[in-house]
Amino acid sequence: MSIRIADLPDVAAAAGLRLRDELLAVLGGDLVSAWLHGGTTFADRPTRAGDLDFCAVIANVEPDERNPRIWRRDPASRPNRIHAVQEAIAGDLGVELDTLYLLADEVGFGRLPTSAFDESRRETGWAVYRAHWLAGQYVVLHGPAPDELVVAPTTAALRRALDRELEHLERHVYEGDANDPDEATYAILNGCRILHTLAIDSPVISKHAAGIWGLENLPEHWHDVINAAIRSYDGGASPVDAETLRVTMAPFVAMVGERLPGSRSRPAGPPRWS
């Protein structure tokens, strides 16, 4: 059972439908499928607007359309036009669009797909996305539902995806992002979600529910920062919460890393962005 668009906030529904219509105008029949997913589709979504996650599956993408250095110089190119309409929708409706554009001939496999309009970028969260979609955590806007297009992730694939997600959090620590309450909130709640996934082999949980899980399952000395992250996620963080998040982000992420078995060796150098 998937999510109905009527169950979404009005702004999220309007943004998703408008982007779908704009994609159809640009891509025509090459737009195979489109759906909304992510935090907005959960009933316990944050009270303040967050990112709106949108996925589109696209056929018949030309080689030049896969190279941002080429298509960004051509306002008439399809990727450039799509980027422009995204920016317009975000500005008009006050939403942040987090988009996945995937190739139709890559989505039916377990290996990491590449971004349709940037062949150098692989979607490292592929296993987590698929687990959410196969659990019905999406709103179809056009074409087949994602569970008609993708295959279930293996446990090994989920572990690799969690390791990359952890590495992304570690990169935020490395960059000094604990000073940003939003980034620290993201790290704490995503860290809880990683540990929840390890516990039950399913990543299908909202950030808010992951925080509640952390309060119920992690030692009490982490509860202050988890509660601060939950309040921050809902837009109600106090200055004390911001300071708690700042000083605890790094040790919390380190704790998650200690509990997550390494899925594979990492390259030398700083942690990578996902």
C-alpha positions in Angstrom: 0.0 0.0 0.0 1.5 3.3 -1.1 0.8 6.8 0.2 -2.0 8.9 -1.3 -1.2 12.4 -2.6 -4.1 13.7 -0.6 -2.2 12.7 2.6 0.6 15.1 1.8 0.8 18.8 2.8 -0.8 20.9 0.1 2.5 22.6 -0.8 4.3 19.3 -1.2 1.6 17.9 -3.4 1.5 21.1 -5.5 5.3 21.1 -6.0 5.4 17.4 -6.9 2.6 17.7 -9.5 4.0 20.8 -11.0 7.4 19.2 -11.4 5.8 16.1 -13.0 4.0 18.3 -15.5 7.1 20.3 -16.3 9.0 17.0 -16.8 6.3 15.7 -19.1 6.5 19.0 -21.1 10.3 18.6 -21.5 10.7 14.8 -21.8 7.4 13.7 -23.2 7.3 9.9 -23.5 10.9 9.6 -22.2 9.5 10.2 -18.7 8.8 6.6 -17.7 7.8 7.1 -14.1 7.8 9.7 -11.3 7.1 9.6 -7.6 7.5 11.5 -4.3 9.3 9.7 -1.4 11.2 10.5 1.7 10.3 12.2 5.0 7.4 14.1 3.6 5.5 10.9 2.9 5.6 9.8 6.6 2.7 10.7 8.9 5.1 12.1 11.5 6.8 14.4 9.1 8.3 17.6 10.7 6.0 20.5 11.4 8.3 22.7 9.4 8.8 22.1 5.7 11.8 20.0 4.9 13.3 18.7 1.6 10.8 17.3 -0.8 12.3 14.1 -2.3 11.3 13.4 -5.9 12.4 10.5 -8.2 12.0 10.3 -12.0 12.9 7.4 -14.2 13.9 8.5 -17.7 14.5 6.7 -21.0 16.6 7.7 -24.0 19.1 10.1 -22.5 21.7 11.3 -25.0 25.5 11.1 -24.1 25.8 14.9 -24.0 22.9 15.1 -21.6 24.9 13.0 -19.2 27.8 15.4 -19.0 27.0 18.5 -16.9 30.0 20.4 -18.3 28.2 20.2 -21.7 24.5 20.7 -20.9 25.0 23.5 -18.4 26.4 25.6 -21.3 23.2 25.0 -23.4 20.0 26.6 -22.1 18.0 24.6 -24.6 19.2 21.2 -23.4 16.7 19.1 -21.5 18.8 18.8 -18.3 19.3 22.6 -18.3 15.6 23.2 -18.8 14.7 20.8 -16.1 17.1 22.4 -13.7 15.5 25.8 -14.5 12.0 24.6 -13.8 13.2 23.0 -10.5 14.6 26.4 -9.4 11.4 28.1 -10.4 9.2 25.7 -8.4 11.4 25.9 -5.4 11.3 29.7 -5.5 7.6 30.0 -6.2 6.5 27.5 -3.5 9.2 27.8 -0.9 10.3 24.2 -1.0 13.7 22.5 -1.3 13.6 19.8 -4.1 15.9 16.9 -3.6 15.7 15.1 -7.0 16.8 11.7 -8.2 16.9 11.3 -12.0 17.6 7.7 -13.0 18.0 5.8 -16.2 15.3 3.3 -17.1 17.8 0.7 -18.1 19.6 0.9 -14.8 16.9 0.8 -12.1 16.0 -2.9 -12.3 19.3 -4.2 -10.8 21.1 -4.2 -7.5 24.2 -2.4 -8.7 24.3 1.4 -8.0 22.7 3.4 -10.7 24.2 6.6 -12.1 22.5 9.9 -12.2 20.7 10.4 -15.5 22.2 13.8 -16.1 25.6 13.2 -14.5 27.2 9.8 -15.5 30.0 10.3 -13.0 27.7 10.3 -10.0 26.5 7.0 -8.5 23.5 6.8 -6.1 25.1 5.4 -3.0 21.8 5.2 -1.1 20.3 2.9 -3.7 19.7 0.0 -1.3 18.0 2.3 1.3 15.8 3.9 -1.4 14.6 0.6 -2.7 13.8 -0.7 0.8 11.6 2.3 1.4 9.9 2.0 -2.0 9.2 -1.7 -1.6 7.6 -1.0 1.7 5.2 1.4 0.0 6.8 4.6 1.1 6.0 6.7 -2.0 3.4 8.7 -3.9 3.1 7.8 -7.6 2.8 10.8 -9.8 3.2 9.2 -13.2 3.8 5.8 -14.7 4.5 2.5 -13.0 5.0 2.4 -9.2 8.6 1.9 -8.0 7.9 -1.6 -6.7 7.2 -2.5 -10.4 10.6 -1.3 -11.4 13.2 -2.2 -8.7 14.4 -5.3 -7.0 14.8 -5.8 -3.2 18.2 -4.9 -1.7 20.3 -7.6 -0.1 21.5 -7.4 3.5 25.0 -6.8 2.2 23.9 -4.0 0.0 22.1 -2.4 2.9 25.2 -2.6 5.0 27.3 -0.9 2.3 24.7 1.8 2.0 24.7 2.4 5.7 28.5 2.6 5.7 28.4 5.3 3.0 25.7 7.1 5.0 27.9 7.0 8.1 30.8 8.2 6.0 28.7 11.2 4.9 27.9 12.0 8.5 31.6 11.7 9.3 32.4 14.2 6.5 30.0 16.7 8.1 31.9 16.3 11.4 35.2 16.7 9.5 33.9 19.9 7.9 33.0 21.4 11.2 29.2 21.3 10.6 28.4 20.8 14.2 28.0 24.5 14.4 25.0 24.3 12.2 22.0 23.0 14.2 20.3 21.6 11.1 23.3 19.6 10.1 23.8 18.3 13.6 20.2 17.4 13.8 20.5 15.5 10.5 23.5 13.6 11.9 21.9 12.6 15.2 18.6 11.4 13.7 20.2 9.7 10.7 22.6 8.1 13.1 19.7 6.7 15.1 18.2 5.4 11.8 21.4 3.6 10.9 21.4 1.9 14.3 17.7 1.0 13.9 18.4 -0.6 10.6 21.2 -2.7 12.1 18.8 -3.8 14.8 16.0 -5.0 12.5 17.5 -5.1 9.0 15.1 -2.5 7.7 15.8 1.2 7.1 12.1 2.1 6.7 11.5 4.6 9.4 11.1 8.3 9.6 13.8 10.6 11.2 11.4 11.4 14.0 10.6 7.8 14.7 14.3 6.9 14.5 14.9 9.5 17.3 12.1 7.9 19.4 13.7 4.5 18.8 17.0 6.0 20.0 15.5 7.2 23.2 14.1 3.7 23.8 17.2 1.7 22.9 20.3 3.8 23.4 22.0 4.6 26.8 20.5 7.5 28.8 23.6 9.7 28.3 22.5 10.2 24.6 19.0 11.1 25.4 19.6 14.9 25.8 21.0 15.2 22.3 18.4 13.0 20.8 15.6 15.1 22.4 17.4 18.2 21.2 17.5 16.8 17.7 13.8 15.9 17.7 12.9 19.5 18.8 15.2 20.9 16.2 13.7 18.7 13.5 10.3 20.2 14.4 11.6 23.7 14.4 11.5 24.2 18.1 15.2 24.1 19.2 16.3 26.4 22.0 19.8 27.9 22.2 20.6 25.2 24.8 19.5 22.5 22.3 21.8 24.1 19.6 24.7 23.9 22.0 23.9 20.3 23.0 23.8 19.4 19.3 27.1 21.2 18.7 29.1 19.5 21.4 27.6 16.0 21.0 27.4 15.6 17.2 31.0 14.3 16.8 30.9 11.8 19.7 27.5 10.5 18.7 28.6 9.9 15.1 31.7 8.2 16.4 29.5 5.9 18.6 27.4 5.0 15.5 30.6 4.1 13.7 31.8 1.8 16.6 28.5 -0.1 16.3 28.5 -0.4 12.5 30.7 -3.2 11.2 32.8 -1.9 8.3 31.3 -3.2 5.1 34.4 -2.6 3.0 37.7 -0.7 3.1 37.5 3.0 2.3 40.0 5.0 0.2 42.6 7.0 2.0 41.9 10.6 2.8 38.9 12.5 4.4 35.5 10.8 4.6 33.6 11.1 1.4 30.4 12.8 0.7 27.7 10.3 -0.4 
